[in-house]
Amino acid sequence: MPHLAAVSPFGGLARAGEERLAGEESARGAVRSERRKEILRQRREELGLSQEDLAARLRISVRAYGNWERGLVKEWTDRKLLALAEALEMSERQCFWLFRVMVDRDPPPTWRAAEENRLPEDPAQRDYLCDYAALMEAVPYPSFLVDHRWDVALTNSAFDQLFRTVRPHPTALPDDNFLRFVLFHPDAAGVLEDHEPGWCVPLLAQFATALAGAPEDEGLRSIRQEVARDPFMEAAYRYGVPHWLSTHGAEAAEQDGAVRTVRHPDPLRGVVRCRMVAESSRMLGAMGLTRITLILATPQGIPAGPVPAGAAAHPQGPRLRAVPTPGE
């Protein structure tokens, strides 16, 4: 027998209240939907980017990005939102509000989009990189894998330790894109000594060579646009690099063998020189990856980790160094 629920005399009022709340919720939803569209469009226009430009940064079709901006997205995942924050060069606060407006919650603890999208599809190559990561971890010096865009595929613990004081940034983390980090991160000069002449100009020279060799590469073109929007970096790119190359020669822009200066992760060691060693292998070459290791100046036989309590910061007597310290 059909069951009839008891209806109270206030049922009509309850239904009216529910309808009013539903109407208010619908109105709030419409406002939120418009706000979602506005925040993307306004930020894109602030950067002077077209929908085509942003689609290229996100490596999706223009039609797909158009759907994003029109709010025609079934689900805003963390990966989509983090990629969007990076493409729109959002600050920490802007990324916070992007998540709040889009999904009504805070961003995840990590700023980086999932590393999964940087791993090769070939299972053999993926297995190789997993084993190669173990090899890199056994090295006491900062070591990382980069592609021709300076996108970072792998880092070891020594690399993470070197840049441990670097604050979050939507587009220029050292373990995200090393070139963007050197050029645009506000904390870069705190780790990379002689930041402008020793790091920015040589890497801009390498970048100019890479862009000349692949002028249609969307990743490199995106970096070029970022350089153009920064008056200091644009001047360095247009005038500083040619002067530097005419003074030092094209070979000075090579990564392998270059000697730079960094602040050692152990504050007792202070500023030290390091030699950049760039190398590849058959498998890495097939993936378009190069390994760069920063050989920090360290007395032979002493690990690159923290100095034991009470140990002398600068041991006296005969010693050999991987790279001579300044003045030697």
HELIX and SHEET records of a PDB file:
HELIX    1   1 GLY A   11  GLU A   46  1                                  36    
HELIX    2   2 GLN A   51  LEU A   58  1                                   8    
HELIX    3   3 VAL A   62  GLU A   69  1                                   8    
HELIX    4   4 ASP A   78  ALA A   87  1                                  10    
HELIX    5   5 GLU A   92  VAL A  103  1                                  12    
HELIX    6   6 GLU A  115  ARG A  118  5                                   4    
HELIX    7   7 PRO A  123  GLU A  137  1                                  15    
HELIX    8   8 SER A  157  LEU A  162  1                                   6    
HELIX    9   9 PHE A  178  PHE A  184  1                                   7    
HELIX   10  10 ALA A  188  VAL A  191  1                                   4    
HELIX   11  11 HIS A  195  CYS A  200  3                                   6    
HELIX   12  12 VAL A  201  GLY A  213  1                                  13    
HELIX   13  13 GLU A  218  ARG A  229  1                                  12    
HELIX   14  14 PRO A  231  ALA A  235  1                                   5    
HELIX   15  15 ALA A  236  GLY A  240  3                                   5    
HELIX   16  16 VAL A  241  HIS A  248  1                                   8    
HELIX   17  17 ALA A  250  ALA A  253  5                                   4    
HELIX   18  18 ARG A  282  ALA A  286  1                                   5    
SHEET    1   A 5 VAL A 152  THR A 155  0                                        
SHEET    2   A 5 SER A 143  VAL A 146 -1                                        
SHEET    3   A 5 THR A 290  LEU A 296 -1                                        
SHEET    4   A 5 VAL A 271  GLU A 279 -1                                        
SHEET    5   A 5 VAL A 259  ARG A 263 -1                                        
END                                                                             
